[in-house]
Amino acid sequence: MSRERGPDHRLNAYRDDLAAAHLRGEVSAPRFVEGVDRIVRAPVLPLLRRPEPAAPMDTQLLHGETFRVYEEKSGWAWGQSLLDDYVGYVEAKELVARPARPTHTVAALRTFIYPKPDLKTRPAIPLSMNAKLKITGARGNFSELDTGGWVFTAHLAAAGAHVRDFVAVAEEFTGVPYLWGGRDSMGVDCSGLVQMSLERAGIASLRDTDMQEATLGEALPEPLDFTRLARGDLVFWKGHVGIMVDAERMIHANAHHMRVAVERLDIAMSRIARSEAGHVTSIKRLARR
C-alpha cells in the first residue's frame, strides 16, 4: 500500500467528507463525529477498503472485538478496530451493541460454540484463537456464553492471561492456508500470523508488515549477522515478515507454500531475493520476557 501525505489512512479515520472527532486540528474535513463502539458478532468479519462486497480485504475482525463506528450507511459501517486502529468498512449487520467486557479469550487454535453443553450436539459457530467472550456460567467441561451457547472450557483463557512463548503460538498455525488480509485460524497472512501470535503473549502489534517493522522490538545492528539469530527474532523484507523458530529456521505465512510453513531461513532468503520483496530489510528482536 502506498504512502500518503498526512496521517496514515490505514490508522486514522478520515475521508474527504468525514473524520473522527479526535482528529480535529490534524486533518481537514467538513464534519467531525464521535464514534460509537460496537461488538463483532460474526465468527470473523472482513474489513474492506470500500463499501462493496468485492472490495479488497485489508484485515479481519474476530468475534467479540470492538469496532468504533463513525458512519453507518446503506448496510455498511465505516470506522476502525480498537485492537489495532485499522480503518475500513464492515457489514453493519454483523455489529451489535453489547457493553459487557469480555471475561475470556479463545486460547486454542480453533473451537466451537455448541447449542448445548454436549460435544455430540451440532456446533453452531466456529471461533478462532483470540476471539473474545463473556462467560456467565459452567456445566461439566463447558462454559456458558452471555449470548447463548457453550464453549469447551479447556479451549479458553481468562482475559489478561497470556503465554510466554509467542513462537509456540505461531507454530500452532502450521499448515493453515495463506490468505491475504487474514488473521483467523482458517486463513492468515504473514503479518497476521505475527499479530495473532503476539496477542496471545500479551504484546500489542499493529497490523501491516511496514507498521510492525517500524514499531516492534529493537533492530539488530548492520551489517546483519545471520549466524546469531535467536528464537523469536522477526525477519523483515519489503512486504513480508517471518518469525525465527531457532537460529536457522523460520515460520511464516507465505504465498510460495500458500500456507504457514517452517523452512530454513537461507532457503527462504534465496527464493525471496528473486521476488519483488528483495533482500532482508531488517531483523527486530523483542525484549526477553
C-alpha positions in Angstrom: 0.0 0.0 0.0 1.5 3.4 -1.0 2.4 6.0 1.5 0.2 9.1 1.6 0.7 12.6 2.8 -0.8 13.4 6.2 -1.8 10.8 8.8 -1.8 7.2 7.6 -5.3 6.5 6.3 -5.0 2.9 7.5 -4.8 4.0 11.1 -6.6 7.4 11.1 -10.3 7.6 10.3 -10.7 10.5 7.9 -12.1 10.9 4.4 -12.8 14.0 2.3 -16.3 14.3 3.8 -15.9 13.0 7.3 -13.4 12.4 10.1 -13.2 11.1 13.6 -13.6 13.9 16.2 -10.2 13.3 17.8 -8.5 14.2 14.5 -9.9 17.8 14.6 -6.9 20.1 14.0 -4.9 17.3 12.4 -6.9 16.8 9.2 -9.4 18.8 7.1 -13.0 17.6 6.8 -16.4 19.3 6.7 -17.7 17.1 9.5 -16.2 15.5 12.6 -18.0 12.9 14.5 -17.6 10.9 17.8 -17.5 7.2 17.3 -20.0 4.6 18.7 -18.5 1.3 19.8 -20.0 -1.9 18.6 -19.1 -5.6 19.1 -18.4 -8.1 16.3 -20.9 -10.9 16.5 -19.8 -12.9 13.4 -17.1 -15.6 13.9 -14.8 -13.4 11.6 -15.7 -10.2 9.8 -13.8 -8.9 6.8 -12.7 -5.3 7.0 -12.8 -3.9 3.4 -11.2 -0.9 1.7 -14.5 0.2 0.2 -18.2 -0.4 1.0 -18.6 -3.1 -1.7 -18.8 -6.9 -1.2 -16.0 -7.4 -3.8 -13.7 -4.7 -2.4 -10.2 -5.7 -1.2 -10.0 -7.1 2.3 -7.3 -5.4 4.3 -7.7 -7.3 7.5 -10.3 -9.2 9.6 -12.1 -8.6 12.9 -12.7 -11.5 15.2 -15.8 -12.4 17.3 -16.1 -10.2 20.3 -13.7 -7.5 19.1 -14.7 -3.8 19.3 -15.2 -1.7 16.2 -15.7 2.1 16.6 -18.3 3.2 14.0 -18.2 6.8 12.6 -20.8 6.3 9.9 -23.4 3.7 9.1 -24.9 3.9 5.6 -26.6 1.5 3.1 -25.8 -1.5 5.3 -22.1 -0.6 5.8 -20.3 0.7 8.9 -17.2 2.8 8.4 -14.8 3.0 11.4 -11.8 1.4 13.0 -10.8 -1.6 15.1 -10.0 -0.8 18.7 -7.5 -3.6 18.7 -5.0 -2.1 16.2 -6.8 1.1 14.9 -7.2 -0.3 11.4 -9.7 1.7 9.4 -12.2 0.3 6.9 -15.7 -0.8 6.1 -17.6 -3.8 7.6 -21.1 -5.1 7.2 -23.2 -3.3 9.8 -25.5 -6.2 10.4 -22.6 -8.1 12.0 -22.1 -5.5 14.7 -24.1 -5.4 17.9 -24.3 -3.0 20.9 -23.0 -5.0 23.9 -21.2 -3.0 26.5 -20.2 -6.1 28.6 -16.4 -6.6 28.9 -15.1 -10.0 27.7 -14.1 -12.3 30.5 -12.2 -14.8 28.3 -10.4 -15.3 25.0 -10.1 -18.4 22.9 -6.7 -19.9 23.5 -7.0 -22.9 21.2 -6.3 -22.5 17.5 -10.0 -23.1 16.9 -13.1 -24.1 18.9 -16.9 -24.1 18.5 -19.9 -22.6 20.2 -22.3 -25.6 20.9 -26.0 -25.1 21.3 -25.8 -27.4 24.4 -23.0 -28.4 26.8 -22.6 -31.6 24.9 -19.9 -32.4 22.4 -22.2 -34.6 20.4 -24.6 -31.7 19.6 -24.0 -30.0 16.3 -21.6 -26.9 16.6 -23.3 -23.7 15.5 -20.4 -21.2 15.3 -16.7 -21.8 14.8 -14.4 -19.4 16.7 -10.7 -18.6 16.1 -7.9 -18.1 18.5 -8.1 -14.6 20.2 -11.9 -14.4 19.8 -13.3 -12.6 22.9 -16.2 -14.0 25.0 -18.1 -13.2 28.2 -18.6 -16.3 30.3 -21.6 -16.4 32.7 -21.6 -20.0 34.0 -20.3 -23.5 33.6 -21.6 -27.1 33.4 -19.2 -30.0 33.3 -16.5 -29.4 30.7 -18.3 -26.4 29.1 -18.6 -22.7 29.8 -21.8 -20.8 29.0 -21.8 -17.6 27.0 -23.8 -14.5 27.8 -25.1 -14.5 24.3 -26.1 -18.2 24.5 -24.3 -21.3 23.6 -21.5 -23.3 25.2 -17.7 -23.5 24.6 -15.3 -26.2 25.7 -13.7 -24.6 28.8 -10.2 -26.0 28.2 -10.1 -24.0 25.0 -10.4 -20.7 26.9 -8.1 -18.4 28.8 -9.1 -15.7 31.2 -8.9 -12.2 29.8 -5.4 -10.9 30.6 -3.9 -14.4 30.9 -1.0 -14.8 28.4 1.6 -17.3 27.3 5.3 -16.6 27.4 6.4 -18.1 24.1 4.7 -16.5 21.2 6.7 -18.6 18.7 5.0 -21.7 20.1 1.7 -20.0 19.3 2.8 -19.3 15.7 3.8 -23.0 15.4 0.2 -24.0 16.2 -0.8 -22.3 12.9 1.5 -24.6 10.8 -0.4 -25.7 7.8 -3.1 -23.0 8.0 -3.8 -21.7 4.4 -2.3 -18.4 3.4 -5.0 -15.7 3.0 -4.2 -12.1 2.1 -5.6 -9.9 4.9 -6.3 -13.0 7.0 -5.9 -13.2 10.8 -8.1 -16.1 11.5 -7.3 -19.8 12.1 -8.9 -20.6 8.7 -6.5 -18.3 6.8 -3.7 -15.9 7.7 -1.1 -13.8 6.1 2.4 -13.1 7.2 1.8 -10.0 9.4 -1.5 -11.5 10.6 0.5 -14.5 12.0 2.8 -12.2 13.8 0.0 -10.1 15.2 -2.1 -13.1 16.3 0.8 -14.9 18.0 2.0 -11.8 19.8 -1.5 -11.1 21.1 -1.6 -14.4 22.8 1.6 -13.4 24.5 0.2 -10.0 25.6 2.2 -8.0 23.2 0.4 -5.3 21.2 1.1 -5.2 17.5 0.0 -3.1 14.6 -1.4 -5.0 11.5 0.7 -4.5 8.4 4.3 -5.5 7.9 5.7 -2.0 7.5 3.9 -0.9 10.7 5.4 -3.9 12.6 8.9 -3.3 11.2 8.7 0.3 12.4 7.4 -0.3 15.9 8.3 -3.8 17.2 11.4 -4.6 19.1 15.0 -3.4 18.6 16.8 -3.6 15.2 19.8 -5.8 15.2 22.9 -3.8 14.1 24.1 -3.8 10.5 25.7 -5.4 8.7 23.2 -8.1 9.6 24.8 -11.2 11.1 22.6 -14.2 10.2 24.7 -16.6 12.3 23.5 -15.1 15.6 19.7 -15.2 15.2 17.6 -16.4 18.1 14.1 -17.8 18.6 11.5 -15.0 18.3 13.6 -12.7 16.1 11.4 -11.1 13.4 12.9 -11.0 9.9 11.5 -8.4 7.6 11.5 -7.9 3.8 9.6 -5.3 1.8 6.0 -6.5 2.4 6.9 -9.8 4.2 7.9 -11.0 7.7 8.9 -14.3 9.3 9.4 -15.5 12.9 12.6 -17.3 13.7 11.9 -20.7 15.3 15.6 -21.2 16.1 18.9 -20.0 14.8 18.3 -21.4 11.3 14.6 -21.9 10.7 11.7 -19.5 10.5 7.9 -19.9 10.4 5.9 -17.6 8.1 2.6 -17.5 6.2 3.7 -17.2 2.6 2.4 -17.3 -1.0 5.0 -19.8 -2.1 3.7 -22.7 0.0 0.3 -20.9 0.2 0.2 -21.9 3.9 2.0 -21.3 7.2 5.3 -23.2 6.9 8.6 -23.7 8.7 11.7 -23.6 6.5 15.4 -22.8 6.6 16.0 -19.1 6.5 18.8 -19.3 3.9 16.5 -21.2 1.5 13.7 -18.7 2.0 16.1 -15.7 1.6 17.4 -17.1 -1.7 13.9 -17.5 -3.1 12.5 -14.2 -1.8 15.6 -12.3 -3.1 14.3 -13.2 -6.6 10.9 -11.6 -5.9 9.7 -8.1 -5.5 10.4 -8.3 -1.8 14.1 -8.5 -2.5 16.6 -8.8 0.4 16.1 -8.7 4.1 15.5 -5.1 5.2 15.9 -5.6 9.0 15.8 -8.0 11.9 13.9 -7.0 15.0 14.5 -8.6 18.4 11.8 -8.3 21.0 12.7 -7.8 24.7 13.1 -11.1 26.6 10.3 -11.7 29.0 
